[in-house]
Amino acid sequence: LALLAFKTAVIAPDGIFLQWNEEDPDPCGWKGVKCDSTKNVMS
């Protein structure tokens, strides 16, 4: 998953990535991740 690769490359002082779990099949619920109505990651 591209988001997890991004997570390893960036240092986030506010801990935003702490809840990003690679075991979770749906990143749309992760803090800071925005998805459209069909669950495609937008940002």
PDB file of N, H, CA, C and O in Angstrom:
ATOM      1  N   LEU A   1       0.850  -1.176   0.000  1.00  0.00           N
ATOM      2  CA  LEU A   1       0.000   0.000   0.000  1.00  0.00           C
ATOM      3  C   LEU A   1       0.894   1.237   0.000  1.00  0.00           C
ATOM      4  O   LEU A   1       1.809   1.356   0.815  1.00  0.00           O
ATOM      5  N   ALA A   2       0.625   2.125  -0.895  1.00  0.00           N
ATOM      6  H   ALA A   2      -0.119   2.028  -1.556  1.00  0.00           H
ATOM      7  CA  ALA A   2       1.442   3.332  -1.046  1.00  0.00           C
ATOM      8  C   ALA A   2       1.428   4.197   0.212  1.00  0.00           C
ATOM      9  O   ALA A   2       2.428   4.840   0.532  1.00  0.00           O
ATOM     10  N   LEU A   3       0.314   4.217   0.921  1.00  0.00           N
ATOM     11  H   LEU A   3      -0.499   3.695   0.662  1.00  0.00           H
ATOM     12  CA  LEU A   3       0.243   5.044   2.132  1.00  0.00           C
ATOM     13  C   LEU A   3       1.222   4.554   3.193  1.00  0.00           C
ATOM     14  O   LEU A   3       1.810   5.361   3.913  1.00  0.00           O
ATOM     15  N   LEU A   4       1.399   3.247   3.293  1.00  0.00           N
ATOM     16  H   LEU A   4       0.921   2.592   2.709  1.00  0.00           H
ATOM     17  CA  LEU A   4       2.333   2.723   4.283  1.00  0.00           C
ATOM     18  C   LEU A   4       3.778   3.019   3.893  1.00  0.00           C
ATOM     19  O   LEU A   4       4.616   3.242   4.767  1.00  0.00           O
ATOM     20  N   ALA A   5       4.080   3.025   2.605  1.00  0.00           N
ATOM     21  H   ALA A   5       3.399   2.844   1.895  1.00  0.00           H
ATOM     22  CA  ALA A   5       5.413   3.414   2.148  1.00  0.00           C
ATOM     23  C   ALA A   5       5.659   4.882   2.467  1.00  0.00           C
ATOM     24  O   ALA A   5       6.755   5.253   2.885  1.00  0.00           O
ATOM     25  N   PHE A   6       4.654   5.708   2.273  1.00  0.00           N
ATOM     26  H   PHE A   6       3.763   5.406   1.933  1.00  0.00           H
ATOM     27  CA  PHE A   6       4.740   7.131   2.602  1.00  0.00           C
ATOM     28  C   PHE A   6       5.005   7.304   4.097  1.00  0.00           C
ATOM     29  O   PHE A   6       5.828   8.126   4.499  1.00  0.00           O
ATOM     30  N   LYS A   7       4.302   6.522   4.910  1.00  0.00           N
ATOM     31  H   LYS A   7       3.634   5.854   4.583  1.00  0.00           H
ATOM     32  CA  LYS A   7       4.441   6.597   6.362  1.00  0.00           C
ATOM     33  C   LYS A   7       5.888   6.371   6.793  1.00  0.00           C
ATOM     34  O   LYS A   7       6.372   7.051   7.698  1.00  0.00           O
ATOM     35  N   THR A   8       6.581   5.431   6.163  1.00  0.00           N
ATOM     36  H   THR A   8       6.188   4.878   5.428  1.00  0.00           H
ATOM     37  CA  THR A   8       7.955   5.130   6.558  1.00  0.00           C
ATOM     38  C   THR A   8       8.942   6.200   6.099  1.00  0.00           C
ATOM     39  O   THR A   8      10.045   6.297   6.637  1.00  0.00           O
ATOM     40  N   ALA A   9       8.556   6.996   5.118  1.00  0.00           N
ATOM     41  H   ALA A   9       7.659   6.917   4.681  1.00  0.00           H
ATOM     42  CA  ALA A   9       9.458   8.007   4.570  1.00  0.00           C
ATOM     43  C   ALA A   9       9.307   9.378   5.218  1.00  0.00           C
ATOM     44  O   ALA A   9      10.136  10.258   4.984  1.00  0.00           O
ATOM     45  N   VAL A  10       8.272   9.578   6.025  1.00  0.00           N
ATOM     46  H   VAL A  10       7.599   8.864   6.215  1.00  0.00           H
ATOM     47  CA  VAL A  10       7.957  10.897   6.577  1.00  0.00           C
ATOM     48  C   VAL A  10       7.943  10.837   8.100  1.00  0.00           C
ATOM     49  O   VAL A  10       7.455   9.871   8.687  1.00  0.00           O
ATOM     50  N   ILE A  11       8.476  11.866   8.728  1.00  0.00           N
ATOM     51  H   ILE A  11       8.872  12.651   8.251  1.00  0.00           H
ATOM     52  CA  ILE A  11       8.403  11.989  10.181  1.00  0.00           C
ATOM     53  C   ILE A  11       7.270  12.953  10.510  1.00  0.00           C
ATOM     54  O   ILE A  11       7.266  14.098  10.058  1.00  0.00           O
ATOM     55  N   ALA A  12       6.319  12.485  11.294  1.00  0.00           N
ATOM     56  H   ALA A  12       6.323  11.554  11.661  1.00  0.00           H
ATOM     57  CA  ALA A  12       5.171  13.314  11.674  1.00  0.00           C
ATOM     58  C   ALA A  12       5.239  13.591  13.175  1.00  0.00           C
ATOM     59  O   ALA A  12       4.951  12.703  13.977  1.00  0.00           O
ATOM     60  N   PRO A  13       5.614  14.807  13.564  1.00  0.00           N
ATOM     61  CA  PRO A  13       5.769  15.117  14.981  1.00  0.00           C
ATOM     62  C   PRO A  13       4.474  15.019  15.785  1.00  0.00           C
ATOM     63  O   PRO A  13       4.515  14.854  17.004  1.00  0.00           O
ATOM     64  N   ASP A  14       3.331  15.120  15.118  1.00  0.00           N
ATOM     65  H   ASP A  14       3.298  15.255  14.127  1.00  0.00           H
ATOM     66  CA  ASP A  14       2.063  15.050  15.850  1.00  0.00           C
ATOM     67  C   ASP A  14       1.569  13.615  16.026  1.00  0.00           C
ATOM     68  O   ASP A  14       0.498  13.408  16.597  1.00  0.00           O
ATOM     69  N   GLY A  15       2.320  12.624  15.552  1.00  0.00           N
ATOM     70  H   GLY A  15       3.190  12.793  15.089  1.00  0.00           H
ATOM     71  CA  GLY A  15       1.952  11.226  15.730  1.00  0.00           C
ATOM     72  C   GLY A  15       0.791  10.762  14.878  1.00  0.00           C
ATOM     73  O   GLY A  15       0.152   9.761  15.202  1.00  0.00           O
ATOM     74  N   ILE A  16       0.502  11.464  13.799  1.00  0.00           N
ATOM     75  H   ILE A  16       1.021  12.278  13.536  1.00  0.00           H
ATOM     76  CA  ILE A  16      -0.657  11.145  12.961  1.00  0.00           C
ATOM     77  C   ILE A  16      -0.614   9.711  12.426  1.00  0.00           C
ATOM     78  O   ILE A  16      -1.658   9.103  12.189  1.00  0.00           O
ATOM     79  N   PHE A  17       0.593   9.173  12.235  1.00  0.00           N
ATOM     80  H   PHE A  17       1.442   9.667  12.427  1.00  0.00           H
ATOM     81  CA  PHE A  17       0.705   7.847  11.635  1.00  0.00           C
ATOM     82  C   PHE A  17       0.595   6.703  12.642  1.00  0.00           C
ATOM     83  O   PHE A  17       0.564   5.541  12.237  1.00  0.00           O
ATOM     84  N   LEU A  18       0.535   6.991  13.916  1.00  0.00           N
ATOM     85  H   LEU A  18       0.560   7.935  14.246  1.00  0.00           H
ATOM     86  CA  LEU A  18       0.520   5.932  14.917  1.00  0.00           C
ATOM     87  C   LEU A  18      -0.650   4.966  14.749  1.00  0.00           C
ATOM     88  O   LEU A  18      -0.508   3.780  15.044  1.00  0.00           O
ATOM     89  N   GLN A  19      -1.790   5.442  14.285  1.00  0.00           N
ATOM     90  H   GLN A  19      -1.906   6.406  14.045  1.00  0.00           H
ATOM     91  CA  GLN A  19      -2.945   4.564  14.126  1.00  0.00           C
ATOM     92  C   GLN A  19      -3.008   3.902  12.750  1.00  0.00           C
ATOM     93  O   GLN A  19      -3.899   3.089  12.504  1.00  0.00           O
ATOM     94  N   TRP A  20      -2.085   4.234  11.854  1.00  0.00           N
ATOM     95  H   TRP A  20      -1.362   4.895  12.054  1.00  0.00           H
ATOM     96  CA  TRP A  20      -2.077   3.623  10.524  1.00  0.00           C
ATOM     97  C   TRP A  20      -1.593   2.188  10.667  1.00  0.00           C
ATOM     98  O   TRP A  20      -0.407   1.955  10.900  1.00  0.00           O
ATOM     99  N   ASN A  21      -2.485   1.240  10.530  1.00  0.00           N
ATOM    100  H   ASN A  21      -3.448   1.429  10.340  1.00  0.00           H
ATOM    101  CA  ASN A  21      -2.204  -0.167  10.767  1.00  0.00           C
ATOM    102  C   ASN A  21      -2.244  -0.942   9.457  1.00  0.00           C
ATOM    103  O   ASN A  21      -3.275  -0.968   8.785  1.00  0.00           O
ATOM    104  N   GLU A  22      -1.136  -1.571   9.089  1.00  0.00           N
ATOM    105  H   GLU A  22      -0.299  -1.550   9.635  1.00  0.00           H
ATOM    106  CA  GLU A  22      -1.094  -2.318   7.832  1.00  0.00           C
ATOM    107  C   GLU A  22      -2.017  -3.532   7.848  1.00  0.00           C
ATOM    108  O   GLU A  22      -2.304  -4.091   6.789  1.00  0.00           O
ATOM    109  N   GLU A  23      -2.488  -3.952   9.016  1.00  0.00           N
ATOM    110  H   GLU A  23      -2.254  -3.498   9.876  1.00  0.00           H
ATOM    111  CA  GLU A  23      -3.435  -5.063   9.119  1.00  0.00           C
ATOM    112  C   GLU A  23      -4.862  -4.616   8.782  1.00  0.00           C
ATOM    113  O   GLU A  23      -5.725  -5.448   8.500  1.00  0.00           O
ATOM    114  N   ASP A  24      -5.105  -3.320   8.811  1.00  0.00           N
ATOM    115  H   ASP A  24      -4.405  -2.645   9.041  1.00  0.00           H
ATOM    116  CA  ASP A  24      -6.434  -2.766   8.532  1.00  0.00           C
ATOM    117  C   ASP A  24      -6.626  -2.666   7.018  1.00  0.00           C
ATOM    118  O   ASP A  24      -5.883  -1.942   6.355  1.00  0.00           O
ATOM    119  N   PRO A  25      -7.602  -3.373   6.460  1.00  0.00           N
ATOM    120  CA  PRO A  25      -7.798  -3.356   5.011  1.00  0.00           C
ATOM    121  C   PRO A  25      -8.412  -2.062   4.478  1.00  0.00           C
ATOM    122  O   PRO A  25      -8.443  -1.850   3.266  1.00  0.00           O
ATOM    123  N   ASP A  26      -8.899  -1.199   5.366  1.00  0.00           N
ATOM    124  H   ASP A  26      -8.874  -1.372   6.350  1.00  0.00           H
ATOM    125  CA  ASP A  26      -9.583   0.020   4.937  1.00  0.00           C
ATOM    126  C   ASP A  26      -8.897   1.269   5.485  1.00  0.00           C
ATOM    127  O   ASP A  26      -9.179   1.676   6.612  1.00  0.00           O
ATOM    128  N   PRO A  27      -7.999   1.886   4.710  1.00  0.00           N
ATOM    129  CA  PRO A  27      -7.306   3.077   5.193  1.00  0.00           C
ATOM    130  C   PRO A  27      -8.195   4.316   5.260  1.00  0.00           C
ATOM    131  O   PRO A  27      -7.755   5.356   5.750  1.00  0.00           O
ATOM    132  N   CYS A  28      -9.419   4.230   4.787  1.00  0.00           N
ATOM    133  H   CYS A  28      -9.777   3.385   4.390  1.00  0.00           H
ATOM    134  CA  CYS A  28     -10.310   5.397   4.791  1.00  0.00           C
ATOM    135  C   CYS A  28     -10.649   5.864   6.200  1.00  0.00           C
ATOM    136  O   CYS A  28     -11.091   6.999   6.377  1.00  0.00           O
ATOM    137  N   GLY A  29     -10.456   5.031   7.191  1.00  0.00           N
ATOM    138  H   GLY A  29     -10.097   4.109   7.048  1.00  0.00           H
ATOM    139  CA  GLY A  29     -10.709   5.411   8.569  1.00  0.00           C
ATOM    140  C   GLY A  29      -9.483   5.948   9.284  1.00  0.00           C
ATOM    141  O   GLY A  29      -9.570   6.346  10.445  1.00  0.00           O
ATOM    142  N   TRP A  30      -8.344   5.965   8.608  1.00  0.00           N
ATOM    143  H   TRP A  30      -8.273   5.643   7.664  1.00  0.00           H
ATOM    144  CA  TRP A  30      -7.113   6.431   9.231  1.00  0.00           C
ATOM    145  C   TRP A  30      -7.109   7.950   9.336  1.00  0.00           C
ATOM    146  O   TRP A  30      -7.591   8.648   8.444  1.00  0.00           O
ATOM    147  N   LYS A  31      -6.564   8.447  10.430  1.00  0.00           N
ATOM    148  H   LYS A  31      -6.173   7.880  11.155  1.00  0.00           H
ATOM    149  CA  LYS A  31      -6.458   9.890  10.640  1.00  0.00           C
ATOM    150  C   LYS A  31      -5.655  10.518   9.506  1.00  0.00           C
ATOM    151  O   LYS A  31      -4.562  10.055   9.180  1.00  0.00           O
ATOM    152  N   GLY A  32      -6.200  11.571   8.909  1.00  0.00           N
ATOM    153  H   GLY A  32      -7.088  11.947   9.174  1.00  0.00           H
ATOM    154  CA  GLY A  32      -5.516  12.298   7.852  1.00  0.00           C
ATOM    155  C   GLY A  32      -5.750  11.767   6.451  1.00  0.00           C
ATOM    156  O   GLY A  32      -5.297  12.374   5.481  1.00  0.00           O
ATOM    157  N   VAL A  33      -6.453  10.636   6.324  1.00  0.00           N
ATOM    158  H   VAL A  33      -6.821  10.143   7.112  1.00  0.00           H
ATOM    159  CA  VAL A  33      -6.727  10.048   5.006  1.00  0.00           C
ATOM    160  C   VAL A  33      -8.145  10.408   4.588  1.00  0.00           C
ATOM    161  O   VAL A  33      -9.090  10.227   5.355  1.00  0.00           O
ATOM    162  N   LYS A  34      -8.289  10.907   3.395  1.00  0.00           N
ATOM    163  H   LYS A  34      -7.521  11.055   2.772  1.00  0.00           H
ATOM    164  CA  LYS A  34      -9.600  11.270   2.846  1.00  0.00           C
ATOM    165  C   LYS A  34      -9.927  10.326   1.697  1.00  0.00           C
ATOM    166  O   LYS A  34      -9.081  10.054   0.845  1.00  0.00           O
ATOM    167  N   CYS A  35     -11.165   9.829   1.682  1.00  0.00           N
ATOM    168  H   CYS A  35     -11.852  10.050   2.374  1.00  0.00           H
ATOM    169  CA  CYS A  35     -11.621   8.918   0.632  1.00  0.00           C
ATOM    170  C   CYS A  35     -12.908   9.436   0.015  1.00  0.00           C
ATOM    171  O   CYS A  35     -13.649  10.204   0.629  1.00  0.00           O
ATOM    172  N   ASP A  36     -13.160   8.998  -1.220  1.00  0.00           N
ATOM    173  H   ASP A  36     -12.559   8.374  -1.719  1.00  0.00           H
ATOM    174  CA  ASP A  36     -14.424   9.359  -1.853  1.00  0.00           C
ATOM    175  C   ASP A  36     -15.508   8.364  -1.431  1.00  0.00           C
ATOM    176  O   ASP A  36     -15.248   7.477  -0.618  1.00  0.00           O
ATOM    177  N   SER A  37     -16.696   8.501  -1.966  1.00  0.00           N
ATOM    178  H   SER A  37     -16.907   9.221  -2.627  1.00  0.00           H
ATOM    179  CA  SER A  37     -17.831   7.668  -1.554  1.00  0.00           C
ATOM    180  C   SER A  37     -17.676   6.197  -1.929  1.00  0.00           C
ATOM    181  O   SER A  37     -18.390   5.343  -1.403  1.00  0.00           O
ATOM    182  N   THR A  38     -16.746   5.901  -2.834  1.00  0.00           N
ATOM    183  H   THR A  38     -16.166   6.594  -3.261  1.00  0.00           H
ATOM    184  CA  THR A  38     -16.517   4.507  -3.214  1.00  0.00           C
ATOM    185  C   THR A  38     -15.250   3.944  -2.567  1.00  0.00           C
ATOM    186  O   THR A  38     -14.722   2.922  -3.003  1.00  0.00           O
ATOM    187  N   LYS A  39     -14.771   4.619  -1.527  1.00  0.00           N
ATOM    188  H   LYS A  39     -15.200   5.450  -1.172  1.00  0.00           H
ATOM    189  CA  LYS A  39     -13.621   4.186  -0.732  1.00  0.00           C
ATOM    190  C   LYS A  39     -12.288   4.248  -1.473  1.00  0.00           C
ATOM    191  O   LYS A  39     -11.356   3.521  -1.129  1.00  0.00           O
ATOM    192  N   ASN A  40     -12.190   5.105  -2.480  1.00  0.00           N
ATOM    193  H   ASN A  40     -12.948   5.695  -2.759  1.00  0.00           H
ATOM    194  CA  ASN A  40     -10.905   5.355  -3.128  1.00  0.00           C
ATOM    195  C   ASN A  40     -10.192   6.461  -2.364  1.00  0.00           C
ATOM    196  O   ASN A  40     -10.783   7.500  -2.074  1.00  0.00           O
ATOM    197  N   VAL A  41      -8.924   6.240  -2.037  1.00  0.00           N
ATOM    198  H   VAL A  41      -8.443   5.396  -2.272  1.00  0.00           H
ATOM    199  CA  VAL A  41      -8.149   7.243  -1.304  1.00  0.00           C
ATOM    200  C   VAL A  41      -7.929   8.456  -2.194  1.00  0.00           C
ATOM    201  O   VAL A  41      -7.452   8.334  -3.323  1.00  0.00           O
ATOM    202  N   MET A  42      -8.279   9.619  -1.680  1.00  0.00           N
ATOM    203  H   MET A  42      -8.666   9.718  -0.763  1.00  0.00           H
ATOM    204  CA  MET A  42      -8.144  10.873  -2.422  1.00  0.00           C
ATOM    205  C   MET A  42      -6.943  11.684  -1.933  1.00  0.00           C
ATOM    206  O   MET A  42      -6.256  12.317  -2.736  1.00  0.00           O
ATOM    207  N   SER A  43      -6.689  11.671  -0.644  1.00  0.00           N
ATOM    208  H   SER A  43      -7.246  11.157   0.008  1.00  0.00           H
ATOM    209  CA  SER A  43      -5.531  12.388  -0.083  1.00  0.00           C
ATOM    210  C   SER A  43      -5.218  11.871   1.300  1.00  0.00           C
ATOM    211  O   SER A  43      -4.279  12.346   1.939  1.00  0.00           O
TER     212      SER A  43
END
